[in-house]
Amino acid sequence: MRISKFALSVISIVATKSSAFQSSAASIAAASSRGSRRRFATNTSISRSVVHHVRGGGGSLSMSTDTAAAADASSSETSVIATTLLEDVSPSYKELTSILKTVTQLRRVSAVLDYDRMVLMPSSDDAAAARGAQQSALAAVIHEKATDSSIPKLIAQAEADIVSANDNADNKDHANGAEFKEELRVLELTKQSFQKNDRIPADLETKRAALSSSAYGAWVKARTANDFSIFAPVLKQCFDTAKEVAICHRGDDTSIPLYTQMLDEFEMGMEADRIDDIFAQIEEALVPLIGKVLQSKSKPSTDSLRGNFDIEEQKKMNEDIVTTMGFDIEHGRADVSIHPFTMSFGPSDVRITSRYSTDEWYQGMAASIHEAGHAMYEQNVGDSCLDIDSYLSMGAHESQSLFWERHIGMSKEFCTWISQKLPASVRESYSSEDIYGAINAVSQTEIRVEADELTYPLHVILRYNIERDVVKGKIDVEDIPQKWNELMKSMLDVEITDDAKGCLQDVHWSALAIGYFPTYLIGSATAAQLAFYCEKDLPTFRSDIENGDFVKIKAWLVKKVHSHGRRYPSLDAMLEDQLGEKLNPKYFIDYLTNKYGELYQV
């Protein structure tokens, strides 16, 4: 996309309901890519329009036979039967879902245009302008259909039809509404989405669209000039406009804190107070641990990562790795782009990209595994073309990419498995232990996207604290550079010498994606918790990784996460039901403490 220095994370341009947010989502993904192994995914809000993987509805069609057999069959049976029953008795529900499915298919068309733009389209300004006009026209059509005035009436009638069907039913399950649980959730999600869109006045939508475009340019100019003051007035408008949008979305319920409402656009059901508690525990544990690790005299070498590596050989190696892990290449593609990303056009077509370097091999592998984690989620949610069969939240999506990238791809067992797949110059000169140390090396950096697994969480917490306090009025926008530099010193012992390497390094705020940053760390913590329970449930977890057998691991994730889509109201609710407890940072803290304590002998 526009800024090509880093290795981007996932770009899921998910079902945008507004052309403004589609373009700003893409801007975030482009400019926020991570260096050697950090990835990016962005939900530009508002109507689950994300830069993380393009959504259209995920897909059980691409589920392998082994995975499908291992997944929970009962939930899929309930889904099929329930939907059929209500469509038979409620013409309104049938008409409503027809509209929603049409919108989904149009969004998939938009996603195809965006994929082409990022992978195949000519790079000229004229081509970019023409594609922008095409996508803008399509976005207008999508928005018109998604906000059709008949939708609330159809929802109300469908709800009445459910009541009537239950009243007239002899079957006990009908009487208590059990048969229509799926449809009630579909109606609930549709109502929430419609109300949010409907609450945004046309002039505010226009303002937001214009600002997301102009703010990006101002951010680029300020970053190039290394001068925050150039961006400050525009950034204040971004925060103010984002607050206006959140106030509209919140409606009459003023008991909801404004920042919690903003978070809900990216991590539904997760309140700011809850995140405050989780992040405080992580920060308290990691600050002293990082200090010990950085002072350790037992530092692993990174020499095994460098050399001269053929691009085509790397592509072939990584495609073999991710397909072995479970990415269904028959229902997807693996391509090359400036910034790695994942994009889904539906269950039968989920594509990933990576980027490669001739002088370092791990960057391309980490990106490929990360994107494959996102893609496997997309390939194994349901295929109803309804919102219920889409990813639960940005944190949930990030947990899937990080589960595979970190808990599988950065493990000792994985290094043993891949050691014989690596280029000859690496496998003949270095052991799997050397490779494990190199890919898990820790170092200080000012740049979030270049941070390692251990220090990265503090980069996220810093941004979370600042944007939360700006929204609450505790910090003025003009004071962000000073606060940023103070926190970098106190949390990471890093001196910030200029704005470009400090508070101007991320594009998110210019795209009005305020509330997005914490989903990175929520995803990290969730991945660690899932890995703990997966290993607990699968006694051969470690040996399977070492042998390159990922069938049972993938099937476990499909059962516990993928297959549920948005049937749960929050990530906490899903984890509590599937694992027995809500998101608990203990597992993330223990994982990092044990891993880096052993590696660095502290």
C-alpha positions as a printed NumPy array, in Angstrom:
array([[  0.   ,   0.   ,   0.   ],
       [  1.317,   3.448,   0.714],
       [  4.134,   3.048,   3.196],
       [  6.337,   0.124,   2.349],
       [  8.909,  -0.056,   5.07 ],
       [  7.366,  -2.632,   7.337],
       [  5.975,  -6.117,   6.955],
       [  2.3  ,  -5.554,   7.494],
       [  0.065,  -7.732,   9.369],
       [ -3.253,  -8.704,   8.211],
       [ -5.326,  -6.604,   6.091],
       [ -8.836,  -7.583,   6.384],
       [-10.898,  -5.114,   4.613],
       [-13.935,  -6.468,   6.122],
       [-17.339,  -5.635,   4.947],
       [-17.287,  -1.925,   4.954],
       [-20.453,   0.021,   5.258],
       [-18.801,   3.285,   4.439],
       [-16.332,   4.12 ,   1.723],
       [-14.532,   6.463,   4.071],
       [-13.794,   3.708,   6.492],
       [-12.82 ,   1.295,   3.8  ],
       [-10.11 ,   3.631,   2.596],
       [ -8.941,   4.577,   6.062],
       [ -8.81 ,   0.904,   7.043],
       [ -6.527,   0.278,   4.125],
       [ -4.397,   3.246,   5.125],
       [ -3.987,   1.89 ,   8.626],
       [ -2.949,  -1.499,   7.4  ],
       [ -0.537,  -0.074,   4.887],
       [  1.225,   2.304,   7.187],
       [  1.162,   0.185,  10.287],
       [  2.808,  -2.958,   9.136],
       [  5.195,  -4.655,  11.466],
       [  8.859,  -5.27 ,  10.955],
       [ 10.317,  -8.729,  11.206],
       [  7.439, -10.42 ,  12.931],
       [  4.819,  -8.008,  14.178],
       [  1.577,  -7.993,  12.229],
       [ -1.302,  -5.6  ,  11.825],
       [ -5.018,  -5.904,  11.506],
       [ -7.392,  -3.055,  11.582],
       [-11.067,  -2.812,  12.176],
       [-12.   ,   0.551,  10.92 ],
       [-14.939,   0.537,  12.903],
       [-18.154,   1.408,  12.61 ],
       [-19.668,  -1.37 ,  10.733],
       [-17.075,  -4.058,  11.317],
       [-15.122,  -2.562,   8.483],
       [-11.711,  -3.916,   9.128],
       [ -8.294,  -3.965,   7.675],
       [ -7.449,  -7.332,   8.717],
       [ -8.991,  -9.745,   6.376],
       [-11.81 ,  -8.91 ,   4.123],
       [-14.996, -10.312,   5.468],
       [-17.859, -11.677,   3.74 ],
       [-18.672, -14.652,   5.855],
       [-16.249, -17.368,   6.702],
       [-16.425, -20.86 ,   5.596],
       [-16.924, -24.392,   6.563],
       [-16.658, -25.306,   2.879],
       [-12.903, -25.08 ,   3.166],
       [-12.716, -27.166,   6.317],
       [-10.705, -30.341,   5.812],
       [-12.373, -33.712,   6.352],
       [-10.319, -34.378,   9.468],
       [-11.025, -30.92 ,  10.869],
       [-14.711, -31.125,  10.11 ],
       [-14.984, -34.47 ,  11.831],
       [-13.224, -33.139,  14.893],
       [-15.264, -29.947,  15.076],
       [-18.436, -29.735,  17.084],
       [-21.144, -31.121,  14.83 ],
       [-24.018, -30.26 ,  17.105],
       [-23.662, -26.503,  16.706],
       [-23.698, -26.722,  12.912],
       [-26.785, -28.934,  12.987],
       [-28.598, -26.442,  15.181],
       [-27.679, -23.624,  12.826],
       [-28.973, -25.322,   9.689],
       [-32.186, -26.608,  11.197],
       [-33.056, -23.411,  13.013],
       [-32.545, -21.137,  10.017],
       [-34.652, -23.345,   7.779],
       [-37.51 , -23.492,  10.254],
       [-37.887, -19.739,  10.706],
       [-37.598, -18.992,   7.004],
       [-40.456, -21.45 ,   6.491],
       [-42.76 , -19.729,   8.979],
       [-41.636, -16.104,   8.616],
       [-41.653, -14.437,   5.183],
       [-40.255, -11.324,   6.859],
       [-37.213, -13.188,   8.143],
       [-36.679, -14.724,   4.723],
       [-36.845, -11.292,   3.055],
       [-34.544,  -9.772,   5.67 ],
       [-31.867, -12.436,   5.293],
       [-32.102, -12.097,   1.525],
       [-31.222,  -8.39 ,   1.853],
       [-28.395,  -9.139,   4.284],
       [-26.929, -11.837,   2.058],
       [-27.011,  -9.483,  -0.915],
       [-25.089,  -6.902,   1.096],
       [-22.542,  -9.557,   2.069],
       [-22.021, -10.557,  -1.55 ],
       [-21.572,  -6.921,  -2.59 ],
       [-18.966,  -6.504,   0.127],
       [-17.159,  -9.527,  -1.214],
       [-17.12 ,  -7.871,  -4.623],
       [-15.595,  -4.787,  -3.033],
       [-13.033,  -7.027,  -1.365],
       [-12.028,  -8.48 ,  -4.725],
       [-11.394,  -4.962,  -6.01 ],
       [ -9.307,  -4.195,  -2.966],
       [ -7.258,  -7.379,  -3.245],
       [ -6.536,  -6.575,  -6.864],
       [ -5.503,  -3.073,  -5.829],
       [ -2.978,  -4.39 ,  -3.319],
       [ -1.561,  -7.299,  -5.33 ],
       [ -2.072,  -6.86 ,  -9.075],
       [ -3.255,  -3.378, -10.029],
       [ -0.898,  -0.918, -11.772],
       [  0.802,   1.428,  -9.318],
       [  0.081,   4.671, -11.182],
       [ -1.834,   7.495,  -9.527],
       [ -4.406,   7.369, -12.324],
       [ -5.092,   3.688, -11.667],
       [ -5.413,   4.362,  -7.945],
       [ -7.836,   7.224,  -8.557],
       [ -9.952,   5.109, -10.904],
       [-10.089,   2.26 ,  -8.418],
       [-11.016,   4.664,  -5.661],
       [-13.934,   5.938,  -7.737],
       [-15.064,   2.37 ,  -8.443],
       [-14.955,   1.39 ,  -4.782],
       [-16.616,   4.597,  -3.692],
       [-19.513,   3.984,  -6.091],
       [-19.858,   0.418,  -4.872],
       [-19.666,   1.506,  -1.233],
       [-22.568,   3.889,  -1.833],
       [-24.672,   1.027,  -3.191],
       [-23.727,  -1.169,  -0.233],
       [-24.549,   1.555,   2.264],
       [-27.922,   2.174,   0.63 ],
       [-28.871,  -1.493,   0.805],
       [-27.489,  -1.968,   4.329],
       [-29.598,   0.935,   5.608],
       [-32.759,   0.106,   3.672],
       [-35.743,   1.559,   5.501],
       [-37.544,  -1.786,   5.383],
       [-34.963,  -3.484,   7.624],
       [-36.318,  -2.391,  11.045],
       [-39.843,  -3.328,   9.986],
       [-38.706,  -6.763,   8.835],
       [-36.828,  -7.288,  12.103],
       [-39.908,  -6.384,  14.141],
       [-42.155,  -8.655,  12.083],
       [-39.691, -11.536,  12.272],
       [-39.545, -11.159,  16.052],
       [-43.347, -11.225,  16.138],
       [-43.347, -14.335,  13.943],
       [-41.075, -16.089,  16.433],
       [-43.439, -15.251,  19.283],
       [-46.395, -16.48 ,  17.241],
       [-44.621, -19.687,  16.24 ],
       [-43.681, -20.382,  19.843],
       [-47.239, -19.711,  21.03 ],
       [-48.678, -22.096,  18.459],
       [-46.062, -24.827,  18.79 ],
       [-46.73 , -28.116,  20.487],
       [-43.039, -28.895,  20.639],
       [-41.449, -27.997,  23.964],
       [-38.307, -26.67 ,  22.274],
       [-40.39 , -24.3  ,  20.166],
       [-42.24 , -23.085,  23.233],
       [-39.073, -22.022,  25.008],
       [-37.561, -20.533,  21.867],
       [-34.7  , -23.028,  21.655],
       [-35.31 , -23.734,  17.976],
       [-34.963, -20.065,  17.093],
       [-31.866, -19.224,  19.119],
       [-29.752, -18.688,  15.994],
       [-32.337, -16.484,  14.318],
       [-32.807, -14.366,  17.417],
       [-29.066, -13.725,  17.447],
       [-29.165, -12.816,  13.742],
       [-31.95 , -10.331,  14.455],
       [-30.089,  -8.914,  17.445],
       [-26.885,  -8.352,  15.46 ],
       [-28.785,  -6.871,  12.529],
       [-30.677,  -4.503,  14.781],
       [-27.474,  -3.358,  16.495],
       [-25.729,  -2.726,  13.197],
       [-28.664,  -0.906,  11.645],
       [-29.21 ,   1.293,  14.69 ],
       [-25.558,   2.308,  14.781],
       [-25.577,   3.282,  11.127],
       [-28.938,   4.984,  11.382],
       [-27.821,   7.084,  14.349],
       [-25.04 ,   8.735,  12.34 ],
       [-26.342,  11.974,  10.743],
       [-25.457,  12.439,   7.092],
       [-23.368,  15.534,   7.817],
       [-21.314,  13.658,  10.421],
       [-20.738,  10.785,   8.011],
       [-19.554,  13.258,   5.386],
       [-17.311,  14.975,   7.923],
       [-15.836,  11.686,   9.015],
       [-15.15 ,  10.596,   5.446],
       [-13.426,  13.847,   4.533],
       [-11.394,  13.929,   7.732],
       [-10.148,  10.357,   7.41 ],
       [ -8.722,  11.308,   4.019],
       [ -7.215,  14.678,   4.921],
       [ -5.866,  13.461,   8.259],
       [ -3.827,  10.762,   6.575],
       [ -2.109,  13.36 ,   4.412],
       [ -1.445,  15.57 ,   7.425],
       [  0.017,  12.621,   9.314],
       [  2.358,  11.751,   6.439],
       [  3.484,  15.368,   6.157],
       [  4.133,  15.678,   9.911],
       [  5.966,  12.366,  10.064],
       [  8.151,  13.298,   7.099],
       [  8.95 ,  16.648,   8.69 ],
       [  9.391,  15.029,  12.118],
       [  7.105,  17.712,  13.553],
       [  4.067,  16.765,  15.655],
       [  2.795,  20.355,  15.699],
       [  1.846,  20.011,  12.019],
       [ -0.455,  17.114,  12.847],
       [ -1.754,  18.253,  16.238],
       [ -4.706,  20.407,  15.055],
       [ -5.909,  17.675,  12.683],
       [ -5.419,  14.977,  15.317],
       [ -7.6  ,  16.957,  17.7  ],
       [-10.31 ,  16.938,  15.039],
       [ -9.872,  13.178,  14.701],
       [-10.405,  12.611,  18.416],
       [-13.317,  15.051,  18.536],
       [-15.025,  13.48 ,  15.529],
       [-14.46 ,   9.957,  16.836],
       [-16.108,  11.043,  20.086],
       [-19.053,  12.481,  18.165],
       [-19.495,   9.179,  16.351],
       [-19.273,   7.235,  19.625],
       [-21.894,   9.492,  21.228],
       [-24.228,   8.775,  18.321],
       [-23.591,   5.044,  18.489],
       [-24.181,   5.039,  22.233],
       [-27.635,   6.5  ,  21.834],
       [-29.587,   7.354,  24.958],
       [-27.583,   5.103,  27.291],
       [-25.217,   7.688,  28.742],
       [-24.15 ,   5.233,  31.465],
       [-21.738,   3.726,  28.929],
       [-18.347,   5.48 ,  29.187],
       [-17.398,   7.068,  25.898],
       [-14.106,   5.192,  25.575],
       [-15.874,   1.891,  26.26 ],
       [-18.21 ,   2.704,  23.367],
       [-15.205,   3.328,  21.145],
       [-13.65 ,   0.031,  22.209],
       [-16.882,  -1.753,  21.381],
       [-16.403,  -0.995,  17.7  ],
       [-13.362,  -3.27 ,  17.74 ],
       [-13.742,  -5.503,  20.799],
       [-17.437,  -5.816,  21.509],
       [-18.457,  -6.441,  25.078],
       [-15.055,  -5.548,  26.557],
       [-15.299,  -2.514,  28.838],
       [-12.445,  -0.117,  29.472],
       [-12.34 ,  -0.98 ,  33.189],
       [-11.868,  -4.641,  32.297],
       [ -9.   ,  -3.838,  29.943],
       [ -7.46 ,  -1.527,  32.566],
       [ -7.276,  -4.458,  34.967],
       [ -5.856,  -6.917,  32.411],
       [ -3.238,  -4.493,  31.139],
       [ -2.201,  -3.431,  34.643],
       [ -1.399,  -7.05 ,  35.517],
       [  0.62 ,  -7.51 ,  32.338],
       [  2.57 ,  -4.292,  32.795],
       [  3.351,  -5.046,  36.425],
       [  4.79 ,  -8.435,  35.475],
       [  6.652,  -7.486,  32.291],
       [  8.482,  -4.295,  33.273],
       [ 10.8  ,  -6.046,  35.765],
       [ 11.095,  -9.16 ,  33.575],
       [ 12.201,  -7.116,  30.565],
       [ 14.766,  -5.326,  32.732],
       [ 16.287,  -8.647,  33.797],
       [ 16.282, -10.034,  30.259],
       [ 18.007,  -6.975,  28.809],
       [ 20.682,  -7.142,  31.507],
       [ 21.274, -10.863,  31.013],
       [ 24.687, -11.995,  29.815],
       [ 23.123, -15.047,  28.18 ],
       [ 21.897, -13.533,  24.935],
       [ 21.074, -15.72 ,  21.91 ],
       [ 22.744, -15.003,  18.583],
       [ 20.678, -13.966,  15.573],
       [ 23.3  , -14.966,  13.015],
       [ 21.212, -17.921,  11.812],
       [ 18.591, -15.546,  10.417],
       [ 20.923, -13.802,   7.979],
       [ 22.459, -14.861,   4.69 ],
       [ 21.576, -14.982,   1.005],
       [ 18.218, -16.67 ,   0.341],
       [ 16.363, -17.314,  -2.907],
       [ 12.877, -15.771,  -2.937],
       [ 11.201, -18.577,  -4.893],
       [ 12.602, -21.206,  -2.544],
       [ 11.291, -19.254,   0.449],
       [  7.824, -19.004,  -1.12 ],
       [  7.716, -22.738,  -1.782],
       [  8.955, -23.552,   1.733],
       [  6.412, -21.299,   3.439],
       [  3.491, -22.484,   1.342],
       [  4.386, -26.038,   2.324],
       [  4.534, -25.041,   6.004],
       [  1.191, -23.213,   6.138],
       [ -0.681, -25.861,   4.147],
       [  0.689, -28.525,   6.481],
       [ -0.579, -26.44 ,   9.385],
       [ -4.065, -26.425,   7.898],
       [ -4.45 , -23.526,   5.482],
       [ -6.641, -24.934,   2.708],
       [ -4.871, -23.888,  -0.473],
       [ -7.657, -25.378,  -2.607],
       [ -9.918, -22.7  ,  -1.18 ],
       [ -7.324, -19.955,  -1.083],
       [ -4.118, -18.547,  -2.486],
       [ -0.689, -17.572,  -1.198],
       [  0.696, -14.525,  -3.004],
       [  3.336, -11.85 ,  -2.554],
       [  2.671,  -8.205,  -1.67 ],
       [  4.555,  -5.278,  -0.19 ],
       [  2.664,  -5.753,   3.065],
       [  1.48 ,  -9.211,   4.224],
       [ -2.286,  -9.48 ,   4.667],
       [ -5.23 , -11.873,   4.66 ],
       [ -8.42 , -11.299,   2.715],
       [-11.569, -13.406,   2.623],
       [-14.168, -13.376,  -0.133],
       [-16.119, -16.108,   1.614],
       [-15.359, -19.631,   2.776],
       [-14.295, -20.938,  -0.597],
       [-11.782, -18.171,  -1.307],
       [ -9.482, -16.903,   1.456],
       [ -6.163, -15.446,   0.351],
       [ -2.958, -14.643,   2.149],
       [  0.122, -12.718,   1.095],
       [  3.604, -12.396,   2.497],
       [  6.763, -10.544,   1.625],
       [ 10.298, -11.853,   1.355],
       [ 13.867, -10.638,   1.666],
       [ 16.976, -12.087,   0.117],
       [ 19.093, -11.408,   3.218],
       [ 16.777, -12.746,   5.974],
       [ 14.477, -15.798,   5.923],
       [ 12.4  , -15.597,   9.098],
       [ 10.43 , -12.454,   8.274],
       [  8.651, -14.151,   5.382],
       [  7.975, -17.292,   7.397],
       [  6.552, -15.447,  10.391],
       [  4.317, -13.358,   8.135],
       [  3.089, -16.438,   6.276],
       [  2.239, -18.295,   9.485],
       [  0.572, -15.233,  10.998],
       [ -1.622, -14.683,   7.956],
       [ -2.422, -18.384,   7.711],
       [ -3.725, -18.184,  11.291],
       [ -6.107, -15.435,  10.262],
       [ -7.069, -17.352,   7.131],
       [ -7.864, -20.591,   8.939],
       [-10.301, -18.649,  11.128],
       [-11.952, -17.255,   7.995],
       [-12.076, -20.668,   6.33 ],
       [-13.839, -22.284,   9.262],
       [-16.585, -19.943,  10.41 ],
       [-20.029, -20.665,   8.981],
       [-21.188, -19.894,   5.466],
       [-24.597, -18.345,   6.024],
       [-23.496, -14.963,   4.58 ],
       [-24.917, -13.435,   7.759],
       [-23.112, -11.486,  10.458],
       [-23.537, -14.34 ,  12.937],
       [-21.027, -16.278,  10.862],
       [-18.242, -13.716,  10.938],
       [-15.323, -13.257,  13.309],
       [-16.23 , -12.448,  16.894],
       [-13.92 ,  -9.482,  17.481],
       [-10.555,  -8.073,  16.506],
       [ -8.985,  -9.569,  19.63 ],
       [-10.395, -12.978,  18.745],
       [ -9.039, -12.705,  15.222],
       [ -5.619, -11.587,  16.387],
       [ -5.545, -14.484,  18.852],
       [ -5.73 , -16.937,  15.972],
       [ -2.827, -15.452,  14.04 ],
       [ -0.721, -15.17 ,  17.204],
       [ -1.583, -18.685,  18.365],
       [  0.032, -20.048,  15.215],
       [  2.818, -17.484,  14.873],
       [  3.978, -17.572,  18.484],
       [  2.763, -20.631,  20.35 ],
       [  3.381, -22.925,  17.418],
       [  5.838, -21.111,  15.13 ],
       [  8.154, -19.767,  17.852],
       [  8.293, -22.963,  19.914],
       [ 11.267, -25.292,  20.33 ],
       [  9.305, -28.133,  18.779],
       [  8.488, -26.128,  15.682],
       [ 12.141, -25.169,  15.253],
       [ 13.025, -28.853,  15.37 ],
       [ 10.439, -29.62 ,  12.68 ],
       [ 11.409, -26.81 ,  10.295],
       [ 15.149, -27.115,  10.798],
       [ 15.379, -29.568,   7.896],
       [ 13.145, -27.423,   5.682],
       [ 15.289, -24.312,   5.906],
       [ 17.766, -23.195,   3.241],
       [ 20.878, -25.369,   3.115],
       [ 23.147, -22.591,   4.398],
       [ 21.068, -22.438,   7.598],
       [ 20.35 , -26.106,   8.269],
       [ 23.951, -27.118,   7.64 ],
       [ 25.419, -24.457,   9.939],
       [ 22.941, -24.025,  12.771],
       [ 21.03 , -26.267,  15.153],
       [ 17.338, -26.047,  15.967],
       [ 18.388, -24.571,  19.334],
       [ 20.274, -21.808,  17.507],
       [ 17.181, -21.051,  15.412],
       [ 14.919, -21.03 ,  18.482],
       [ 17.163, -18.509,  20.223],
       [ 17.439, -16.295,  17.157],
       [ 13.704, -15.963,  16.474],
       [ 13.024, -15.24 ,  20.159],
       [ 15.779, -12.667,  20.702],
       [ 14.806,  -9.572,  22.74 ],
       [ 15.989,  -6.018,  22.118],
       [ 14.915,  -2.444,  22.79 ],
       [ 13.336,  -0.378,  20.023],
       [ 11.343,   2.832,  19.691],
       [  9.183,   1.32 ,  16.959],
       [  6.166,  -0.814,  17.824],
       [  6.132,  -2.775,  14.589],
       [  9.76 ,  -3.793,  15.073],
       [  9.341,  -4.886,  18.698],
       [  9.859,  -8.469,  19.828],
       [  7.272, -10.659,  21.53 ],
       [  8.327,  -9.705,  25.066],
       [  8.503,  -5.909,  24.741],
       [  5.64 ,  -5.477,  22.274],
       [  2.87 ,  -5.535,  24.94 ],
       [  4.231,  -2.401,  26.585],
       [  4.153,  -0.537,  23.271],
       [  0.434,  -1.36 ,  23.076],
       [ -0.288,  -0.413,  26.694],
       [  1.416,   2.95 ,  26.176],
       [ -0.87 ,   3.786,  23.241],
       [ -3.924,   2.508,  25.087],
       [ -3.194,   4.686,  28.106],
       [ -2.672,   7.805,  26.014],
       [ -5.744,   7.512,  23.799],
       [ -7.945,   6.604,  26.778],
       [ -6.761,   9.649,  28.716],
       [ -7.238,  11.944,  25.714],
       [-10.825,  10.742,  25.341],
       [-11.401,  11.232,  29.07 ],
       [ -9.962,  14.749,  28.905],
       [ -6.988,  13.957,  31.145],
       [ -4.47 ,  14.742,  28.402],
       [ -4.634,  17.413,  25.728],
       [ -3.676,  16.398,  22.221],
       [ -0.838,  18.936,  22.274],
       [  0.694,  17.1  ,  25.25 ],
       [  0.837,  13.675,  23.589],
       [  4.551,  13.873,  22.596],
       [  5.671,  14.664,  26.139],
       [  3.491,  11.941,  27.66 ],
       [  4.628,   9.456,  25.028],
       [  8.301,  10.086,  25.711],
       [  7.817,   9.837,  29.471],
       [  6.059,   6.48 ,  29.202],
       [  8.631,   5.057,  26.775],
       [ 11.337,   5.876,  29.308],
       [  9.507,   4.583,  32.382],
       [  8.089,   1.44 ,  30.776],
       [ 10.809,   0.402,  28.31 ],
       [ 13.81 ,   2.533,  29.287],
       [ 13.913,   3.895,  25.74 ],
       [ 14.787,   7.519,  24.985],
       [ 12.698,   9.081,  22.214],
       [ 14.687,  11.655,  20.293],
       [ 12.167,  12.718,  17.657],
       [  8.446,  12.625,  16.923],
       [  8.732,  10.401,  13.856],
       [ 10.083,   7.566,  15.988],
       [  7.708,   8.466,  18.771],
       [  4.089,   9.537,  18.655],
       [  3.961,   9.912,  14.865],
       [  4.933,   6.337,  13.998],
       [  1.388,   4.887,  13.789],
       [ -1.371,   5.774,  11.34 ],
       [ -4.32 ,   4.532,  13.44 ],
       [ -5.42 ,   7.802,  15.016],
       [ -5.432,   9.6  ,  11.67 ],
       [ -7.956,   7.   ,  10.492],
       [-10.104,   7.673,  13.589],
       [ -9.441,   4.082,  14.728],
       [ -9.397,   5.055,  18.382],
       [ -9.854,   1.961,  20.503],
       [ -8.11 ,  -0.366,  18.094],
       [ -4.67 ,  -0.607,  19.712],
       [ -5.722,  -2.684,  22.745],
       [ -7.023,  -5.488,  20.519],
       [ -3.404,  -6.406,  19.7  ],
       [ -2.66 ,  -7.245,  23.318],
       [ -6.068,  -8.771,  23.947],
       [ -5.266, -11.096,  21.065],
       [ -1.856, -11.948,  22.539],
       [ -3.318, -12.781,  25.944],
       [ -6.133, -14.815,  24.396],
       [ -3.678, -16.792,  22.273],
       [ -1.689, -17.766,  25.368],
       [ -4.83 , -18.884,  27.198],
       [ -5.991, -20.928,  24.22 ],
       [ -2.55 , -22.527,  23.908],
       [ -2.599, -23.532,  27.577],
       [ -5.981, -25.241,  27.302],
       [ -5.179, -26.775,  23.926],
       [ -2.086, -28.438,  25.359],
       [ -4.108, -29.533,  28.382],
       [ -6.75 , -31.163,  26.151],
       [ -4.241, -32.653,  23.683],
       [ -1.542, -34.705,  25.471],
       [  0.436, -35.005,  22.225],
       [  0.412, -31.236,  21.592],
       [  4.2  , -30.831,  21.77 ],
       [  5.117, -34.023,  19.942],
       [  2.566, -33.251,  17.234],
       [  4.258, -29.906,  16.56 ],
       [  7.674, -31.548,  16.439],
       [  6.358, -34.107,  13.954],
       [  4.589, -31.51 ,  11.814],
       [  1.14 , -32.946,  12.585],
       [ -1.302, -30.087,  13.19 ],
       [ -4.649, -31.772,  12.446],
       [ -5.769, -32.133,  16.059],
       [ -4.569, -28.646,  17.024],
       [ -6.471, -27.006,  14.179],
       [ -9.584, -29.077,  14.912],
       [ -9.458, -27.944,  18.54 ],
       [ -9.399, -24.29 ,  17.46 ],
       [-12.266, -24.843,  15.033],
       [-14.332, -26.346,  17.829],
       [-13.438, -23.792,  20.495],
       [-13.302, -20.584,  18.419],
       [-13.893, -20.65 ,  14.666],
       [-17.224, -22.442,  14.453],
       [-18.969, -20.055,  16.845],
       [-18.688, -16.912,  14.748],
       [-20.515, -14.139,  16.611],
       [-22.883, -16.335,  18.542],
       [-21.37 , -15.079,  21.781],
       [-21.808, -11.449,  22.901],
       [-18.123, -11.046,  23.762],
       [-14.726, -12.716,  23.819],
       [-15.073, -13.172,  27.58 ],
       [-18.374, -14.993,  27.107],
       [-16.911, -17.359,  24.528],
       [-13.828, -18.151,  26.609],
       [-15.885, -18.724,  29.734],
       [-18.181, -21.131,  27.92 ],
       [-15.486, -22.955,  25.952],
       [-12.569, -22.929,  28.42 ],
       [-14.313, -22.454,  31.755],
       [-13.028, -18.955,  32.502],
       [-12.959, -15.47 ,  31.024],
       [ -9.835, -13.905,  29.552],
       [ -7.157, -14.328,  32.193],
       [ -3.788, -12.584,  31.7  ],
       [ -2.138, -15.135,  34.002],
       [ -1.524, -17.502,  31.097],
       [  0.15 , -14.823,  28.989],
       [  2.313, -13.671,  31.887],
       [  3.313, -17.249,  32.785],
       [  4.094, -18.045,  29.155],
       [  6.439, -15.075,  28.761],
       [  7.995, -15.453,  32.219],
       [  8.795, -19.136,  31.781],
       [  9.921, -18.875,  28.17 ],
       [ 12.225, -15.88 ,  28.475],
       [ 13.36 , -16.769,  31.974],
       [ 14.703, -20.037,  30.571],
       [ 16.084, -18.578,  27.337],
       [ 17.907, -15.723,  29.069],
       [ 18.598, -17.611,  32.309],
       [ 16.987, -15.028,  34.582]])
